Structure formats: structure tokens, C-alpha cells
Amino acid sequence: STHLWVASDLGSHQRPGVLRRDHVLGIGQASLSLAQLTVRTPVDRALDLGTGCGIQTFHLLRHARHVTATDISERALAFARFNLLLNAPQLGIDPEQPDERFTLRLGSLLEPVQGESFDLVVSNPPFVITPRTGTETDADRFTYRDGGLAGDGIVAALMSGLETVLAPGGTAQMLGNWEIPAGREEAWSERLEQWLPEGTDSWVIQRERLTPPEYAEMWLRDAAQGRDREDYVAAYAGYLADFASRDVGSVGFGSVWLRRRQNPGAEALRRFEEITHPIEQPVGPHLQAAVERFDWLAGSSDLAAAHLLVAEDVTEERHQRPGAEHPGVILLRQGAGLRRTNLMSTELTGFVSACDGELSAGQISSALAALLDRTDAAFAPDLMQEVRNLVLDGFLVPVSG
């Protein structure tokens, strides 16, 4: 492993008073989450949007020929340049010609890189939803977390606009949060789906959900605003009034994976799911493998002809009443990746148990139909749809070669 030195401002637990408005974050849970989310395949050009003190650029330089890093804060870019040059030997940077490896740009959102294209974009943007009074100035904002737009406008702008700076087939991985209208918790992804352009593939994983009071308390604590009671009370009331003005019931947190589709007419990958249980980290390689399985399925004209294997991390779990002849519940569980659990039907259980790579999916389906005396026309198509879902989720994998 390589040891790097990282300079940043002291956090709220290390200094007195409220944080300075141009505070520059160091290594935190969010930066680690983004680093674990990012797919680490070699690329030519990468963009670190909202670089802060440069942590994501450190990681990107390991597998990107050149990294462009942007930020809305001149002070953050100064920290990033200092950190990159401080660790130049370990990062493969020539201090005499740093522009060969990285470029720093000042500006908001995609404005500094309009007209350019990148193979990979990563971003931990200043997505924190902050009340807008109409009287605040740039100097009033905590620039490390507040991008200046109302509500979840920062995340909306990036999800709708990143396609314009992605090369065909290029991907973006980012963190964010989004407002969920009151009473629409089960349909939390509705607004996000509307933000996406036609040619963008997406996979959004919601990891947590907070009520408006919980959200206000978390971010007021983050900036140590509780140390000034008058400021705290006013800011807390401002948060609740702001959320109420838009009828926000809760705020979702999570990760966003985007891709500019190589062929805009190809089958779209649009996946929105809530996963609150612990997952394996880093999760980036598992997302990449899942996307490759999607592409394989989208390009395969006949899943029935494929030979499948049960993934090595998958186990089967059966529950039955004492004395019962058959189990009442059968579950497949993943030990790796997103650690999903899948409730199984009798037919699907029989199919999976036969997936040793010898028979094709179609042959197994036909054998099951004969064994279960299923002559209805819907049996095979319905079973194949369930099998497709198991492949997408990584319970079953195609035999390579």
C-alpha cells in the first residue's frame, strides 16, 4: 500500500466554534463511500467534479491517464494542488509538468468543462439541501456542502446534464440526496426518473431515508452550528419551513451510477432500488459486473440457449413448519456484493438446483415443465423472466467461453 499525506481544514470535533464558510473537508465517510463506489477500469480522461482537497483525484490517477478536477471554491483547489504536488512521486506526477496528469478548474457544476468529454466522472457534489431566504450571499454558504441551488437542484442538474460531458459509453458515479414528497415514500424514485435524459442508463441505490427534522439536525451538527444557540434555532426553523414549502416528507441518500449509452436505441438500464442492509465494499466491482451481465442479456437473443451456473457466494435457505412435508419458504442468499435475498418459487428452486453448466436454460425449463406436468403456454416465458432477474442480480452467472 502507498502512504499519502492529505492536508485539509480541521473538522468540527477538532476546533472551537462554527465551521468557516469556506471550510475544506478532509477524508470522511462520504469520500470513502464514493471511492468504494467508483469503477476502477483504466480510462483515458476522468473528471472529479467538486474535488475538495483532491481525495477522489488521488484514486483516479491510479487508473486514468489524465484527471480534470473542478471546484466552486478557490481555497479547495489550492488545497487540492498542494496535496497533489505533496504526493507527486506516489501519484506518478512530474512536479515540473503537472498538467500532463491533472488540471484544476474553478467553477460550478459542468460549466468549467462544457464542450469536453470524459470516460469517467466521479462526484461528491455539494448536495446538501439548504433553505433559501433570497437574501443570502455566497459568503453565507458552507461551500463544501451547499451548491447554491434550492432543494435537490444540484443532484437534478447533474443527473440531467452529465450526459453532455460523457463520451459514448462513458460512466459517472456520484453521491447525492433527493427530496421525497410526503406520502410518496414507496415511489421515492419518481422524481429522479424524470431528471434522466433518454440516452442515459442509470442505477440508483437509496441507502438511507431521513425525516426533515432528522435532516436538519444532522447538517446543523455537521457544521457545529449548535455552538451558537441563536443561530441554531433560526437555522432549524428555516430548514423545516423550507421542506414544508415543497411538501417534503423525507430525504433519501444514496449512490447514482450513470452511463451515456453507446447506442441510444439500445435497451435502457433503469434501476432504482432501496438497499439499507450492509453490503460488501468496495461495491464498484460488483456494480460493474452487474452492468456487464445486463449488457450480456441485452445482447443475447436467446437466454434459453445459455448455460448457467450458481454463483459461488450463493446459499439456499429453507423454512418449514415442524412435521411439514415441504418447506413453506425457500430463500436464495448472496454472501458477497449487494448481499441480496430472493424469495423462490418451487419452479425457480428446481431450475436453480439444475444449473451446473451442463444443460441449457431451455433444456432445464422443458424438463421442469414435464416433471411438474405444466402444459400452459406461459410457463416457460414466466420462468425465463425470473431466471433473467437472477442473472441480473448475480445469483446465476453464464458459463464463460
N, C-alpha and C positions, 0 to 999 in steps of 0.2 A: 504494500500500500504506500501511497505518497502522502507526505505530510505537507500541508499548506497553511499559510498564515492568512487570516482574514481580519481586516480592520472594519469596524462599524461603530455606531453610537452605542453607549451603554443602554441596556433595557430598563424598563420601569422599576424592576426589582433591584437595580444596581445604582440608582441615582435618586436624589430627592426631587420633589415637585412634579408637575405635569410635564410630559414629554414636549420637547421643542417641536414646532410645527414642521420643520424640515428634517425631522428625525430620519436616520437611515438605519434600517433593520439589519441585524446580523443573521446568523444561521438560526432558524426557528423551525417549528413543526411544519409550517406551510411550505417553506423552501425544501425541506426534506421530502415532503409528500410529492411535490412537483418533480423532484429529482427521481423519485421512485416510479412515478407515473410515465416519465419520458421514455420513448422507444429509442434504444441506443444503436440503431443501424448506421453505418457510415453514410454521410451526406456531404455534398459539396458546400452549400450555403445554408446557414442556420440563423435564425433571428431570436434574440432574447428580448422580449417586449416587457419593459418595466424591470430593468435589471437590478435596481437597488445597488447593493455593494458588489454585485457581479457573481453571485454564487452559481446561478444556472449556466453562466458563460464558462465558468471553470469546467463544469461537466461536459458542456457542448464541445469544448476544444479537444476533448478526447476522441471525438468521432466525427467532427466537422472540419473541413479544410479551412473555412472562414466563418466567423461569427460577427454579426452586427448586433450590438446591444443598444437599446434605447431607454430613455427615462425622461420623465417630466421635470425632474429635479437636477439642477446643475451640481448640487452638492453630492447627490447619489452617484452621478457619473464620475466625479472627482474621486470618490471612494473606490469605484469600480476600476478606474485606471490605475490608481495606487496599488490595489490588490493584484491586478493582473501583472503589473510590472514587478511587484514584490515577489511573485511566484513564477516569473518568466521561465527559468530553467525547467521547472517541473511541468509547465504547461506547453512547452515547445514554442515559446515566443522569443524572437530575437529583439532585445530591447532597442537596437538601432533601427529596426524596421518592424515595429509592432503592427502596422497596418496590414502586413501580409497575413496576419492571423485574426485580428479583430478591428472593428470600427465602432466608435461610440457616437451616438446621435442624440441630440436634445429635442424633445417634442412629445406631444400627446398622441396616444393610440397609434394609428397607422400612418399618421401624417408624415413622420420623418422618412418613411420607406415607400411612399407611393410611387408606383411605376416600376418597382423592383419585384423580384420573385425569389422565393426561398423554398428549399426542400423540406425544412422543418422549422416550425415556430413553437417556442415554449413561452408561457407567460403566467406569472403570478401577479395579475394586474391589481391596481388599487380599487378593488371591487366593493369595498365596504359601503353599505347603504347609509348615507348621511343626510340628515334633514337639511333642506334648503330654505332659507328665510328670504332670499332675494337681496339681502344686504351684506352677505359675507363676501370677503375678498379672498384672493389666492393666499394671502398671508394668514388667513384664519383656518386654512385647511391643513390637516395632517397629510402631507403629500405622499407618505409611504402607503397609505391605505385609501385615500379619498381622491378619486379621479375628477371630481368636479361636476359629474352628471347626476341628475335626480334619479332616485330609486335604483334599479339594477341596470341603468342605462349603459354602464361600461361593459358589462357582460353581453348585453344585447348587441352593442355596437361591434364587439369582437366576433361574436358568433355569426353575425350577418356580413361582416366585412373581411374577415381573414382570408376568404377565398380569393380576394383580389390581389393578395401578395403571396399566394401559394402557387408553386409550379404545378402543372398537371401531375396528379399522383402524390403531391406533397401533403404532409400532415401537420396538425397542430395539436399540442397538448397544453391544457390550461386548467387553473383552478378558478372557482367562482362561487357566487351565491345568487339566488334568484327569489323574487317575491312570489308567494303562492296566495291567490285570493282566498278570502275567508270562505270556508265550506267546500273548497276545491282541492283539499289535500290529496285525495286519491288521483286527481287529474293534474298533479303538480307540473307535468311536462308540457301542458297545452301551450303556454306562452313561449317556451323555448323552441318548440317545433315551428312556431310561426316566424321565429327570427331567422331560420336557416334558408339560404338560397337553394334553388332547385338542384344545382350540381354539387352540393356538399353532402358527404356522408358524415354521420355523427353517431357517437356513443357517449351518452351522458350517464354517469353513476352518481346518484344522490346518496351521500353518506350520513347526513345528519339533518335534522329539522329543528328550528328554534322558534318559540313564540316571540312577538315583538318585545315584551319586557325582558325576556332572556337575552335577546339580541342586543338590546340597549345596554344591559348590564355588562355583557361580555366586552363590548368595544369601549365603554367608558372605563372599565377596569384596565383594558389593554393600554390605554394612554395615561393611566394613573390620574384620571380626572376626578376620582373620588377624594383626592387630597385637597381639593378646593370645593367645599360643600355647596357654595352658591352656584358655582359653575356646573357641578354635578346635577343638582336639582333642575336647573334650567335646561341642561342638555338632555336629561332623561325625559322630561316633559316634551321636549322638541321631537325626540325620537318617536314617542307614542303618538303624538299628533300627526307626524309625517306619515307613519304607517296607516293610521286611521283615515287619512285623507284619500288613500288609494284602496281602502278596504282590504288591507293585507292581513291574512290570518296567520301566516307563518313564513319563515325564510328557510330555504333549502341551501345546503352547502354540498359541494361535490367536485367532481372532475369532469372535464369535457375533452373528448377526442374528436378531432375533425379531419376530414380529408377532402381535397379537391379531386373529384372523380376524374380519372383518366379519360373515360368515355362518358359524357354527360347523359347518354341514353341508357347506360348500363343499370342493372338492378341497384336500387339505393339501399345503403345500410343506414337504418334509422332505429337506434336502440336507446330507450330511456328506462332505466331501472333503479330501484332503491335497494341498496345493499348496506345494511347497518352492522352486520356481524364482522369480526376480524377477518382480513384477507391476507394472503401471502404477499410479502414485499421483497424485492421490488415487483410491482404489478405490471410494469411496462411490457416485459417479455410475454406475459400471459395475454395482454390485450393484443399484442402483435400477432401471436399465434392464433387467437380467435378471429382476427380480421383475415388472416390467411385462409382459415377454414371457410369463412364466409365467401371469400373470393373463389375458393375451390368449388364450393357449392353453386355459386352464381355462374361459374364457367362450365359446370358439369351438366350435360344434357340429360343424364340418366343416373340418378342416385342408386337405382335398383341394381345397376351393374357393378357398383363399387364393393370392395371387400373391406370390412371394418374390424377394428379391434377395440376392446375395452381399454381405456386409458389406465396407465399403471397406478395412478393415485386413487382410483375409484373403488369403493367398497359398497356392499349391499347390506341393508339393514331390514330385518323383518320383525313385525309386531303381531302377536295373535293372543286371543283370549286363552286362558288355561283350558286345555282339553279340546280346543278347536282343531278341526282337521286342516284348515288352511289359514294362512296369515291374513289379517284384516288390512294391514298397511305394509307396503313394501317401499323402501326408500333407497335411492342411489345417492351416495355422498362423495364429494370430491375432497381429497386431503390437501390439494395444492391450488394455486391460482386464486380464483374468486370463491372457492370453497362452497359451491352451490349444493343444494339438496333438491332432488327431483322425485316427486310422488309418482309411483309407477302403476300402470295397469297390468293385468295378468298377461295380456298380449305383448306389451312392451318388455316386460320382465323376461318372457320367453325369448323374445328377439335378442335382447342383450346377452342372455346366457349362451347364445349360439354364436356370438361374434368373436370367433377365434381366428378370423382371416381366411379360413378355408372356403366357406360358401359366400356367394354374393348376397347382398341385401335382398335382392329379388328372390333368390332361391330360399332364403330363410323365411321370407314373408309367405311364399307359396306353401312351404312345409307347415308353417303355423296355421294357415288357413285350412289345410287338410286335417291337421291334428285337432283343431278346435271346431271343425265342421262349419266353417264360416264361408258361405257362398255369396254373401251380399257384395255388391259391386264397390261399396265404399270402404271395405276392409283394408285392402292394400293401399289406396291413396291416403287414408287416415293414418295408417300405421307409418307410412313413409314420411308423413309430415312430422310425426312425433320423433322419428329417427333423425330427421333433418335437424330438429331442435336439439337433440342430444349431441349431434356432431358440432353444431354451433357453440354449444356450451362446453364442449370438451370432454364429455363423458365417453363418447366414441370418437375414434380417430381413423382416418383412411390408412390402409396399408400403403406405405411408401414404395415407390418404384413399380 
